[in-house]
Amino acid sequence: MVRLGRRTKVLAPTLTPGAIVVLDHADLDSVAARTLVAARPLAVINNVPFVSGRYPNRGPEVLLRAGIALYEGGSGAEDLFAILRDGELGRISGGVLEQSGTIIRLAPFTSAILEDKMRAARANLNDALSDFAQNTLRYLDREEERSLLLDPVSVPETRTVLAGRAVLIVVRGDGYEEDLAQLGLFLREQSPAVIAVDGAADALLTLGVRPDIILGDMDSISDAGLRCGAELIVHAYSRPLTSGNSVAPGLERVESLRLEAQTFPVAGTSEDAALLLAYERGADLIVAVGTHSHLEDFLDKGRGGMASTFLVRLKVGSRLVDARGVSRLYARRQRLAPLMVSLAICAAFPLVVLFANTSVGQHLWRSLVVWLRLHFG
C-alpha cells in the first residue's frame, strides 16, 4: 500500500508494516527517521532531497541502517503527491513505482550517495553555523524574545504540585528513548513530576510512566496519549495572529476529543514553555531529556535560530540538569564491565597458584578431589 504524508510525524503513527511511504521532508532528521523505522515500511520515497547539503542531517543513515530502501522522486520535476493516491496498492521494483497503471521512475538513494552528500554537507557546516548565529542575535534583539528573560511569565495554574519538587521534562529529541530508559532509578527514588512535551507522552506511556502534564502543540501525540489522564496545556502563540485572544492551534484537536485543556501563550518552542512552567512554578530541580541544544538539533527542527532557547536556559540554568546522552555513559560502562572482569581474573590467578602450593591449599585440593569422586563417581 502507498501512503502519502507531507508531515512525517503525523503520518508515521498511522503506517502499517510493509507500506511504501512517500514523504515531502527535506533534510530528514533522526527523530522522524526513528518513527518511520518503528513502522517497518518496505520503502521510503522522498518528494524532495533527503540531504539538501545545508548541514549533515542524520535521518537517511538511520533508515539505511535499518535496511529500508530509500528513493528520491527522480528528476524532481514531478510532484509525487499530485500523481499518486494515498491508501491504494502499489508496487516498487528496480527503482520503478507502479500504481493503478501509473509508472514513476525513481532515483535510488544508496549508502554511497549518502556518503557523498554528507561530505558536501559537512563542508557547508560553517556557513550554516554563521547564518544560524546571525539569526539568533537578530532575534535576541526583539522585545518578544527578551521578555522571556527580563519579564515575569504568566504561567497556567496546575493541579500537579511542582513547587519544591524535582520535575522531569521529556522532549522527542535524538536518543531520548534510550536516555529515558536509564532514568528508572531517578524515577523510583525521587518520584518527580513528569512533564511530556507533545509526542514524548507516548514514549513515556510505553515505558509504563504516565505523565502528570502534557504540554505542546498536540500535533504529534496519539489520541490515547491525550486521553491518558494527564493535565493538558496547549502551547499558544504569545501574540494573536488576528485580533482577539491568543491562538492555540492544538486546542481544536483537544476539544474535538472532548477533553479539557489550558493554554500557555509564550514565545519560543513548546520545549521552552515546559522549562518555564517548571521554573516559574517553583521546581527545585529540572531534569531534561531529549532537549535541543546544538546546531544540528535546531536545523533538524527547521529553526534558523535559537534565541528563545538561549534566553530560557539562561533563566532556568541554576536548576536545570540536562540528562541528554546519559545512555551513552551507561553504554560505555557496560562495555567496560567484561574488561574489568577479565582483569580481575588475571590478577587473582597468581594468588590462586601461590595458595595451591601451600600445605593448607594442597589439603583443601585433596579434600575437593575426594568430595567430587564420592558424588560423581
C-alpha positions as a printed Julia matrix, in Angstrom:
377×3 Matrix{Float64}:
   0.0     0.0     0.0
   1.22    3.51   -0.85
   0.94    6.06    1.96
   1.43    9.78    1.4
   2.15   12.39    4.05
   3.68   15.83    3.96
   4.13   15.82    7.74
   6.21   12.82    8.77
   5.35   12.9    12.47
   1.63   12.86   11.66
   1.91   10.11    9.04
   4.25    7.73   10.92
   1.8     6.59   13.66
  -0.77    5.62   11.0
   1.56    3.36    8.98
   1.34   -0.42    8.78
   4.31   -2.76    8.16
   5.25   -3.15    4.51
   3.89    0.21    3.37
   5.5     2.24    0.6
   5.87    5.64    2.25
   6.0     8.88    0.26
   7.27   11.92    2.18
   7.85   15.59    1.5
  10.58   16.03    4.11
  13.8    17.76    3.07
  16.81   17.05    5.31
  15.06   14.19    7.11
  16.02   14.25   10.8
  16.9    11.3    13.01
  13.84   11.55   15.29
  11.45   11.4    12.33
  13.51    8.58   10.83
  13.21    6.51   14.02
   9.43    6.86   13.99
   9.48    5.51   10.44
  11.76    2.6    11.39
   9.3     1.63   14.13
   6.55    1.36   11.48
   8.67   -1.08    9.39
   7.9     0.25    5.89
   9.04   -1.54    2.75
  10.47    1.63    1.23
  10.57    5.38    1.81
  10.33    7.77   -1.15
  11.08   11.46   -0.67
   9.45   14.05   -2.9
  12.36   16.38   -2.02
  16.06   15.69   -1.32
  16.88   13.55    1.73
  20.04   15.67    2.11
  19.96   19.19    0.69
  23.57   19.89    1.64
  22.84   22.68    4.14
  24.07   20.55    7.05
  24.75   16.85    7.76
  21.32   15.54    8.81
  21.28   12.0    10.21
  17.82   10.72    9.24
  18.71    8.89    6.0
  21.51    7.0     7.75
  19.05    5.74   10.38
  16.74    4.36    7.68
  19.52    2.75    5.63
  20.97    1.05    8.71
  17.52   -0.4     9.38
  17.55   -1.97    5.92
  14.83    0.26    4.46
  15.11    1.06    0.75
  15.25    4.79    0.03
  14.34    6.63   -3.16
  14.05   10.21   -4.31
  11.47   11.38   -6.81
  13.55   11.09   -9.94
  14.38   14.41  -11.57
  12.31   16.31   -9.04
  10.21   17.87  -11.82
   7.16   15.8   -10.84
   5.19   16.29   -7.66
   4.55   12.74   -6.45
   1.66   13.97   -4.32
  -0.16   15.12   -7.46
   0.33   11.76   -9.19
  -0.04    9.09   -6.51
  -3.11    8.25   -4.44
  -2.94    7.67   -0.71
  -4.09    4.3     0.61
  -4.12    2.48   -2.74
  -1.99   -0.53   -3.61
   1.31   -0.04   -5.38
   4.4    -1.99   -6.34
   8.05   -0.96   -6.38
  10.77   -2.84   -8.23
  14.09   -1.86   -9.74
  13.6     1.82   -8.98
  10.18    1.9   -10.64
   6.97    2.59   -8.71
   3.69    1.44  -10.26
   0.22    2.32   -9.0
  -3.01    1.77  -10.97
  -1.2     1.88  -14.31
   0.87    4.94  -13.43
   4.61    4.31  -13.69
   7.16    6.57  -11.99
  10.91    6.17  -12.28
  12.69    6.84   -9.01
  16.3     7.55   -8.09
  17.66    5.03   -5.55
  19.29    6.71   -2.56
  22.13    4.4    -1.5
  24.79    4.46    1.22
  27.38    5.58   -1.34
  25.2     8.52   -2.41
  24.58    9.4     1.23
  28.31    9.41    1.97
  28.99   11.82   -0.91
  26.17   14.15    0.1
  27.18   14.13    3.77
  30.76   15.01    2.81
  29.48   18.04    0.92
  27.1    18.94    3.76
  29.91   18.89    6.31
  31.85   21.3     4.1
  28.87   23.7     4.3
  28.51   23.46    8.06
  30.5    26.63    8.79
  28.17   28.66    6.56
  25.14   27.16    8.28
  26.62   28.0    11.69
  27.29   31.59   10.64
  23.73   32.08    9.37
  22.33   30.44   12.49
  24.34   32.68   14.83
  23.32   35.83   12.97
  19.65   34.87   13.09
  19.94   34.13   16.8
  21.49   37.53   17.52
  18.86   39.29   15.42
  16.02   37.6    17.3
  17.65   38.31   20.65
  17.08   41.98   19.94
  13.31   41.51   19.61
  11.23   42.61   22.57
   9.15   39.43   22.39
  12.24   37.25   22.91
  13.87   39.45   25.57
  10.71   39.35   27.66
  11.34   35.64   28.29
  14.34   36.59   30.4
  13.53   40.05   31.74
   9.78   39.95   32.39
   7.77   37.67   34.67
   5.99   34.96   32.72
   2.31   34.3    33.4
   2.12   30.52   33.64
  -1.09   28.49   34.0
  -2.18   27.05   37.32
  -1.72   23.29   37.52
  -3.3    20.59   39.65
   0.08   18.91   39.83
   2.26   20.46   42.53
   5.63   21.45   41.09
   6.91   23.72   43.86
   9.72   22.19   45.92
   9.84   19.04   43.75
  12.04   17.52   41.13
  10.49   17.79   37.67
  11.34   15.55   34.7
  10.74   17.13   31.28
  10.78   14.75   28.31
  11.12   16.0    24.72
  11.18   13.99   21.47
  14.85   14.65   20.75
  17.6    12.47   19.36
  18.15    9.42   21.59
  15.51   10.46   24.11
  14.03    6.98   24.5
  17.42    5.44   25.33
  18.18    8.22   27.83
  14.75    7.88   29.42
  15.26    4.14   29.92
  18.34    4.89   32.06
  16.43    7.11   34.49
  14.43    4.35   36.18
  16.3     4.75   39.49
  15.72    8.52   39.46
  12.01    7.99   38.85
  11.72    5.47   41.68
  13.75    7.4    44.25
  12.69   10.98   43.52
   9.1    10.47   42.28
   9.39   13.6    40.13
   6.52   15.41   38.5
   6.67   14.42   34.82
   6.02   16.89   32.0
   5.87   15.44   28.49
   6.28   17.73   25.51
   3.77   16.64   22.88
   4.58   13.19   21.38
   7.05   12.32   24.14
   3.98   11.35   26.18
   3.54    8.23   24.04
   7.1     7.09   24.75
   6.54    7.56   28.48
   3.33    5.55   28.4
   5.12    2.75   26.55
   7.59    2.59   29.45
   4.74    2.48   31.96
   5.15    6.09   33.11
   2.08    8.3    32.95
   2.99   11.98   32.58
   1.42   14.41   35.02
   1.31   17.2    32.44
   1.38   17.16   28.64
   2.36   20.46   27.03
   2.7    21.25   23.35
   1.04   21.88   20.01
  -0.62   18.45   20.31
   0.18   17.54   16.71
   2.45   14.53   17.26
   0.77   12.82   20.22
  -1.71    9.97   19.8
  -5.34   10.18   20.87
  -4.58    7.56   23.52
  -1.81    9.77   24.86
  -4.15   12.74   25.13
  -6.68   10.57   26.96
  -4.19    9.15   29.49
  -5.44   11.41   32.28
  -2.63   13.95   32.33
  -3.25   17.69   32.6
  -3.25   19.19   29.11
  -1.64   22.55   28.38
  -1.69   23.75   24.78
   1.2    25.96   23.69
  -0.25   29.17   22.25
   1.21   32.0    20.23
   2.43   34.75   22.52
   0.7    37.3    20.29
  -2.57   36.77   18.43
  -2.27   36.24   14.7
  -5.52   38.18   14.31
  -7.49   40.45   16.58
  -8.77   38.74   19.69
  -7.26   36.24   22.04
  -4.05   34.24   21.66
  -4.23   31.46   19.11
  -3.5    27.87   20.16
  -3.51   25.63   17.08
  -3.68   22.41   19.12
  -6.73   23.42   21.12
  -9.18   22.4    18.4
  -7.9    18.83   18.39
  -8.12   18.55   22.18
 -11.66   19.89   22.2
 -12.66   17.52   19.38
 -11.81   14.67   21.78
 -13.99   16.35   24.44
 -11.02   16.91   26.72
 -10.25   19.95   28.84
  -7.07   21.95   28.39
  -5.46   25.23   29.35
  -3.43   27.43   27.04
   0.03   28.85   27.69
   0.76   31.89   25.49
   4.55   32.32   25.39
   7.24   32.95   22.8
   9.58   30.15   21.82
   9.13   26.42   21.41
   6.98   24.04   23.43
  10.21   22.78   24.97
  10.98   26.33   26.16
   7.45   26.63   27.54
   7.82   23.41   29.55
  11.08   24.63   31.12
   9.47   27.97   32.01
   6.42   26.26   33.51
   8.56   24.13   35.83
  10.78   27.06   36.78
   8.03   29.6    37.42
   6.04   27.05   39.44
   8.98   26.64   41.83
  10.57   23.32   40.89
  13.73   22.64   42.92
  15.34   20.53   40.21
  14.53   20.32   36.5
  15.85   17.23   34.7
  15.51   17.47   30.91
  15.64   14.54   28.48
  15.74   14.9    24.7
  16.03   18.69   24.67
  17.57   20.52   21.72
  20.86   22.24   22.38
  23.14   22.36   19.35
  23.2    23.48   15.72
  22.09   20.22   14.07
  19.25   19.86   16.59
  17.76   23.21   15.65
  18.31   22.79   11.92
  16.57   19.4    12.19
  13.6    21.25   13.68
  13.66   23.75   10.82
  14.64   26.63   13.08
  17.02   29.28   11.82
  18.0    30.45   15.3
  17.77   29.63   18.99
  17.16   32.96   20.68
  14.26   31.78   22.84
  16.04   28.6    23.94
  19.22   30.55   24.74
  17.31   33.02   26.93
  15.18   30.37   28.65
  18.26   28.32   29.54
  19.93   31.44   30.95
  16.89   31.91   33.16
  16.41   28.34   34.41
  20.05   27.22   34.28
  20.64   27.19   38.04
  18.01   24.44   38.46
  18.45   22.61   35.16
  20.2    19.26   34.73
  20.38   18.18   31.08
  20.26   14.37   31.03
  20.66   14.15   27.27
  23.2    11.49   26.34
  23.11    9.72   29.72
  22.52    6.41   27.91
  25.94    6.76   26.29
  27.57    6.89   29.73
  25.85    3.68   30.77
  26.68    2.02   27.45
  30.35    2.83   27.96
  30.24    1.44   31.46
  28.63   -1.76   30.15
  31.35   -2.14   27.53
  33.98   -1.79   30.25
  32.39   -4.4    32.52
  33.68   -7.53   30.66
  37.16   -6.0    30.56
  37.12   -5.35   34.31
  36.05   -8.95   34.98
  38.89  -10.26   32.82
  41.42   -8.07   34.62
  40.14   -9.28   37.99
  40.54  -12.93   36.94
  44.07  -12.28   35.65
  45.01  -10.51   38.87
  43.62  -13.34   41.01
  45.35  -16.15   39.1
  48.85  -15.71   40.65
  47.32  -15.65   44.13
  45.5   -18.91   43.43
  48.74  -20.55   42.24
  50.63  -19.4    45.33
  47.87  -20.61   47.64
  47.78  -24.02   45.91
  51.48  -24.54   46.74
  50.94  -24.12   50.49
  50.15  -27.06   52.79
  46.7   -25.65   53.52
  45.97  -25.22   49.82
  47.11  -28.78   48.99
  44.95  -30.19   51.8
  41.89  -28.32   50.5
  42.6   -29.53   46.96
  42.8   -33.2    48.04
  39.57  -32.79   50.05
  37.83  -31.32   46.98
  39.01  -34.23   44.79
  37.7   -36.81   47.31
  34.34  -35.0    47.56
  33.97  -34.92   43.76
  34.75  -38.66   43.47
  32.2   -39.54   46.13
  29.43  -37.51   44.49
  30.16  -38.02   40.8
  31.91  -41.39   40.75
